[in-house]
């Protein structure tokens, strides 16, 4: 049963674990394309027997963004991309997704999009006036936090682009059936600190149609995320968050707290002088596998001085902002550093009577952050029973040992009685020299295929070296490094395409037998 809370017919809050109407439309249209693809692969099945297959892209900064693109392109090359129903990302993988879904038919343009991405990521581009203007405007909001600062300085510096578009504008690209349905992961930091680490209440998801609390089955239309609500009624509509902000929110934990703090503290000096100079040199042992890996010629923060960028005093003279505006932004950013305040947004469930038994309704605001602080691969979101996922292709691009997310997910599922295949720890004894594909099956549970990015097959003898070389908190990749990352990701698909096809065949045959019995 769905409960709707309305205000003048707009911005309805939905209390239901059912999928949104937009997701139903998108997946139903996608199912037709998946069936056609399966037929072409020699796996005929009825439309009702089409299996839902999900790709999970792990977090990992720019290396995750680049690697996911390589993964998708290789799947397309072998006719497998059109078997995918869902594409779900954490942190850096969401950056790739948000780039792709600006195109309604991106699955057919991957080569051109790759060339464009490589050209952009391999160049130094950072406009202080553009970033400053967005920062000053954001600081006028009472919910300003470090996420805005991170998004418009650090993430902008890494992606070399400010995206003022909106997630809701991806609805067409997610409904037309041409592309997998996208799911972007986050977690509520307040819930994460209050409840058990493995509670569904921690998880939050964004789709082009809705923003939702996983554990409560509570959603708000994406256009209204961040607006003020009280007891299910819209009190004040606010402008939808732009994509650059969301990229900062989804990718707010690409470094440890110490690393992130150091980068943020370095940014103000750069803005004052006319170009950003955040330091990315991590503390020793601060993050597993996260060592400094800047390419030759980069300045300390991965940026290069741009003579077009002017000191803060010149920006004020040029009308970018007033002294009052800059003082406000500085004060709020400093306060954010002292309180470590991230991802602050209005809680659309504030005083919601339909959920008055939960602690969440007491909070006027929520704090949404990078899902990687919980599990660096968003298994909980595709394991929603309503999504009926039968096969999960998990691509691990993260900085940690490549089985950490698998082990965490197994524990999450055990604590929440969610079907998940048993993870045989005997297969995971070589985290520093893993294989390129692991397959886990279980009765009544989805099959999981897990692919560590760097492994003894695609980069023998270089696994540890490449993990260090392609550190997460890195601002610039030369074309040569981008090519190496793309090639590593592609090899994981190329070398295992037959295994993927075999698992799809098994699931289709098994589902058909179940349907006929």
N, C-alpha and C positions, 0 to 999 in steps of 0.2 A: 504493500500500500504506500502510495506517495502522498506526502503532506506538503502543500505549497503555502508559503507565506507571501502575501502580495502587498504591494503598495501602489495604488493607481495602475495596476496591471503591469508594472515594470519591475525589473530586478528581482524576480522571484527567488526566494531561497527554497531549495528542494531538500527534503529530508527523506532519503530513500537510497538503498544500496543498488537500485536498478541503474543501468547505464543511461546516460543522457540520450535524448532523442537525436541529437547531432551525431553522437558516437554510433548509435544504432543505424542511422542512415549511412554513415561512412563505412561501417563494417559490412553492412548488407550489400552496398555497391561494390566494395572491395572483394567480397566473396565470389562474385561473378567473374572477376578478373583472375582470382586465385584458381578457380575451377578450370578456366581456360588454360592457365599455365600448367596445371597438373596434367590436364589432358595431353598437352604438347610434350610433357616429360614422360609420357607412357604410364601415367598413374590416373586412370579414369575413375571418377567417383560422382555420386549424386551431389547436387548442390547442398543438400542437408548434411552430407558427410564431409564437407570441406573442413579440414582441421585448422584451428586457429594457431598460427605459429608466430612467436614473438622474438624479436631481436632485442637484446639488452646491451646497451653501450655503457661501459663503466666510466667513472670519472678519471681524470688524468690530465687536466689542463689542455694546452694546445696539442700535446701528443695524442690525446683522446679524440680531439676534434679531427685531426688529420687522419688518424688511424681508422676512425669510423667511416670516413669518406672512402678510404681504400677498401674497407670491408664491403661496403654497399656496392661499390663499383665492380668488385670481383664477383659478387653474388649476381649482379645484373649480367655480367659477361657470360656466366654459365647458366643463365635462364632460371636462376633461383630466387631472385629478388621479388618477383611477382607471386611467390608462394607465401610471402610474409604479410600477416594481418596487422601486427602492432610493431611500432618502433618506439622504444622507451629508453630514455637517457638520464644520466646523472652528470652533473658538473660539465666538464669539457665536452662530453658527448652531446649535451644539449646545445652547445654552441654550433656544432655541425648541423644538428637538426633545425635550429632556428634559421640558419643560413639556407638550407635546402628548401624548407617549406614556404619560402617567399615565392617559389616557383610552383605553379599548379601542376606541372608535369615534370617534376625534377627527376623522377626515375628514368626519364628518357633523355636527360641532359647532363648526366653525371660527368662526362668527359669535359664538356665546356665549363661546367661549374668547378671542376677540379682545377683547371687552368686558371680560372679567375681567382679561386681561393689561394693557390700557390703564389700568384703574382702579388696578391694583397698581403699575405702573411710574411713574405720575404722582403718587404720594404719598410723603412722607417717612416711612419706617418703618425703624427700626433699634433693636433691643433689645440693649443692652450685656450684661445678664445672660445672655441666650440665647447670644450670640456667645461670651462669656467662658467659659461652661460648656463649650461644645464645644471651645474652644481649650485649656482646661486639661486636658480629658480626652485630647485628641489629643496633647498634649505629653508624656504618660506613655509614649507609644510610642517605641521606639528609632529609628524611621524618620521622626520628625517633621521637617518641612522647611518652607520658606516657603510651600509650596502650601497647607498647612492654614491658616496665618495669612491668606494671600491669600483663600482660600475663605470663611472665617468672618468676615472684616471687609470687604474690598473688594468681592468678588463678591456677598456678602450685601447690602452697601449698594447695589449696582447693581440686583440682582434683587428686593430688598425681600422676600426669602423665604428661609427655611432649610428645605431639603428633606432630611428624614432617611430618605426612601425609598431603594430600591436599584435598580440597573439591571436586575438579574435579574428584578425584579417586572414588567418590561416584556415578558416573554416571551409572555404571552397576547396583548397588543396587537400583537406582531410575528408571531405565528403564525396568527391568525384569518383572515388574508386581507383584512381590512377596510382595512389601512393598508400603505404601502410598508415594506419591511424597513429598519430603521435601522442606520446605521454611524456611530460617533463616532471621530474621528481624533485621534491624538497622535503624537509622535515621541519616540524614546529619545535624550535629549540627549547621553549618553555616546557612543553610536554615531555620532551626528551630528558630534561633534567628532573622532572617531577615523577614520572612513571618509570616502569621497568624499561630497560634499553630495547627490549624486543616487543614492545606494545604497538599494535596497529595505530593507536591514537597518536603516535609520533609522526606518522607519514602523511604527507600532503602532496596532491598531484595537480598539475596544470594540464589542461587540454585546450584546444582552440575554442571549445564550447563552455567549459566550466572550470572553476577552481574548487577543489574538494578536499575535505578531511576524510581520509580513508577509513579510520576507525569508527567514525560516527555516521557515515553515509550522508554527509551534509555538504551541499554544493551551492554555489552562487554562479550566475552567468559570468563568463570571463570579463565582459565589458564592465561589470559592477564590482569586480574584485578591488578592494581598497576603499570602497564607499562605506559610509557610516550606516550601521543598522542597529536597531534595538528591538528585541523581542520579535525578530523576523520582519520588521518594517524598515523600509529604506528611509533614513532621516536626511541624508545628504549625499547626493551623487557626486563622485569625484572622477576626474579624468582617468581613463584606463592607463595602467602603467605601460611605459614603452618597452620595447624589446631589449634595449641596452640595460635598463634597470633589471629586467628579469634575468638577463645573462649574468649580471653581477650577483643576483640572489642565488641562482642555480649553481654558480661557480664561485661561491664565497669561501670555500675551504680548500683551495688548491695548494695552500701551504699550511703548515702548522700555525697555531696561534702566534708563536714567537716570530715566524717568518712573515705572516700577514701584518702583524703589528709593526715590524721593521719597515716593510714596504710602505705602509700608510704614513708612518712618521717621516719617511723620506720624500713623499710627494709634495707636501706644502713648500719645502725649500725649492723644489723644482719649479713649482708654479710661480713662486715669487721671482725666481731668476729668469723665467721665460721658457723653460722646458723641464719635464719631469725627470727626476733622477732617483727613483726608489731603489733601494738596495735589495738584492735578492739572494745575498750570500747567507745560507742558513747556518744556524748554530750546529756544531758538531753533534751528530747523533740526534738531531732535532726531529727528523722525519726519515723513516726507513726509505732508503733509495733516493732521497732528495738531496743531491749535491749540486753545487753551482756548475752550470753547463752553458754559459753564454758563448756565442760564436765570436770569433776574433773581430775586433773593431767595434763591438758594442760598448756603449757607456755602461756604468754600473747597473743601471736599472733596465738595460736592454733597449734604451732609447738613444737617439743621437740628437744633439742640439740642432734645432731648426731655426735658421735666421729669421724666418717669418714669425716665429713665436716671440712675444714681447713680455717683458717683466710685468708684474701685477700692476704697478703704477701706470704703465702705458695702457693696459687694458681698461683701467678705470677712466683714464683720459679719453679713450676711444669709445666710451659709453657701454662697455661690456657689463659693468655693474658699478654700483656706488660703494663708497667706503662702508656705509651701513650694511649693504648686502654682503660684502666680504667679511666684515666683522661677525655678522650672524653665522655665516657658513663656518668660519674658523672656530667660533665658540661652540657650535653644535658638533663639529667634527672632534674637537678636543674632548668634549663631554662624552661623545661616543667611545673614544679611546679609553677614557677613564672607567666607563661603565661596561665597555665591550658590548655595545648595543648594535644589533644587526637585524635587518629584515623586518623592521617594525611596520605593521599594517593594521588597519582597523579589523577587528574580529567581527565577521558577519553573523556570528552566533552569540554575540553579546546579549545576555539576558533572554535568550531564546527559550520560551517556556516548553517547547517540544523536546528539549534536551536538558531540562532543568536538573536532572540527576547527575550531570557531569560538571566537573570543576571548571571546564573550559569556558562555560557561559559567564563566569564571573569576571573574566579578563576582557577589558575593553580593547586591547590590542593583542596581536600575536607576533611572534618573532620567527620568521621563516628563513631557513639557511640551507646550505648545500647538503643534500641527502647523504653525501659521502661520510659525514660524521657518524651516521648510523650504520648503513651498509653501502658500500661503494658500487653496488649494482642493484637496481631497483626491482628485485624479485617480488617484494610485497605487492607492488602495483599490478603486475601482470598475473599474480596468483589470486587476484580477486575472482571468486567462483563465477561471477557474472560474465567474465571475459572468456571463460571456457578454453583457456590456452592448453594445448596438447603437447607442444614442443617449444622449448626455450633455447635459443642460440645465445649463449652468454659470452660476450667478447670482453675480456679483462684487459683494460688499458692502464690500470692504476699503478701507484707507486709501491704498494704493499706486496707481500708474498701473494702469488697468484691464486691461492685457494682460500684466502681469508674471507671473501664475500660468500663463497659457497658454504663454508663452515658456519658463518653467522646466520645465513639464511636457513640452514638446517635447524639451528637452534631456535630461530624465530618461528619456524613452522611447527616445531615440536611443542613449543610453549603455547601456540595458538591453535593447535589441532588442525593444521592446514596440510593437506596431502603434499608430500615432497619426497622424491626418491632418497633412499639411504645413501649417504656419502661414505664410500669405503675409504677410510683413512690410509689403508695400505697402498692405495694408488697415488697418494699425495705426499710421498716421502721425499721427493726431490724438489722442493720449492725454488731452489736456486738454479735448477737445471730441468725445468718441466718439459713434458711432451707438448705437442701442439693441439691435442684434442683429447678430452675426457668425456665419456658418455655415462650418464647415470639414469637408470630406469627404475620404476617402481609401480606396483599394482595400484591402480586408481589415482596415480599421480602423473603430472606431466614429465616427459623425458627432458633431461637437461644435457645439452652439449656445451662444454666449457672450453674456451680457446684463450690461453695466455698469449699476450701480444709477443713477447720475446721468449723464445724456447729453443730447445736443442735441435729442432728441425730447421727453422728459418734463419737462425743465427747461431750455429754451433760454435762453442768456445767464446761467444761474445755476450751471453745473456746478461751477466752482471754489469759488464762495461756499458752496454747499451741502455740498461735501466738508469745508470748514472748519467750517461751522456744526454739522454732525453728526459731530463728532470722536469717536473711539473711546472714549477714557478720559473718559467723561461719566457722571455718576451719576444724573442725573434728566432725564426728558423730560416736558415739559408736554403736555397732550392735543393741542394744536395742532401741535406738532412730531411727535408720534406719527402724527397724521393725515397730515402731509406725507410722512413716510417710507412709510407704508402705501400712499398714493396713488402715489408714485413707483414702488414695486415692482409695484403692480397694473397701472400703465400699460405697463410693460415686457412683461407677459403679454398684456394687452388688445391692444396694437398689433402683437403678433407671434403671436397665437394661430393665425392661418391658416398662417403659416410652420411653426409647430410641427406642426400637423396634416398639412401637406404632407410634412414629413420623416418622420413616422410612417408615412404611406401608402407613401412610397417604400421605406422599410425593410421593411415587411410584404410588399409586392409582390416586392421583390428577394429576400427570404428564401424566399418561396413558390416562386419560379422556381428558386432554388438547390436546394431540397428535391426538386423534381420532375425536375431534370436528372440 
